[in-house]
Amino acid sequence: MYANGICSLLSRLVPEGGEESAPLPGNLRIWPDDARALLRALPGACLDQLFLLFPDPWPKARHAKRRFVHPAALPEIARAMKPGAEWRIATDDPTYQEWVAAVLGAQALFDAPPPATRRPADWPGTRYEAKALRAGRTPLYWSLRRTAAPA
Ligand SMILES: C[S@@+](CC[C@H](N)C(=O)[O-])C[C@H]1O[C@@H](n2cnc3c(N)ncnc32)[C@H](O)[C@@H]1O
């Protein structure tokens, strides 16, 4: 379903021509479907880190329920994360930026300091980010922490 992204990932992990035989990292797992289904299937409190880099913004209000950052999705995402785990979110889309700020402002599952306007040094750059910067857009970079779940 998300074949292009998976091909692009694999092309970075194996050298040209080694697609069939080159070893892959032993801890690599690839999920070729909707990542929201995977998040729901994971055991609780299993993730140390989660990256949501330049997600499709679904700018139309009637498509908002497809967004990863959504009041209905946050509890599912928080459930899979360890207390203190980090969730990194980046987007260059102004509608999504406003949306993320609003959704994060109305929840208590994550500590959410204001976003950075430059990519922090230890974040990976992405192809889509490079495209956004070339087009003159300003991405925002959030680093959230899962708050401790109530006892
Ligand atoms: C704008 S691209 C950004 C790609 C990459 N993260 C980057 O920054 O270059 C968004 C990607 O998210 C994938 N995607 C969108 N919704 C998804 C979902 N529910 N589950 C998994 N992948 C999804 C799309 O197929 C696409 O490859």
The ligand as an ORCA input file, in Angstrom:
! r2SCAN-3c Opt
* xyz 0 1
  C       4.650     13.663      2.499
  S       5.299     12.014      2.524
  C       6.706     12.191      3.597
  C       7.651     11.030      3.452
  C       8.889     11.080      4.369
  N       8.506     10.959      5.788
  C       9.692     12.358      4.160
  O       9.651     13.240      5.050
  O      10.345     12.459      3.116
  C       4.111     11.143      3.562
  C       4.303      9.619      3.516
  O       3.466      9.030      4.521
  C       2.895      7.839      4.000
  N       1.643      7.620      4.766
  C       0.552      8.429      4.807
  N      -0.395      7.926      5.623
  C       0.131      6.781      6.133
  C      -0.368      5.792      7.015
  N      -1.594      5.894      7.555
  N       0.433      4.743      7.316
  C       1.663      4.640      6.773
  N       2.198      5.532      5.921
  C       1.436      6.586      5.600
  C       2.675      8.142      2.531
  O       2.589      6.953      1.771
  C       3.940      8.953      2.209
  O       5.014      8.082      1.840
*
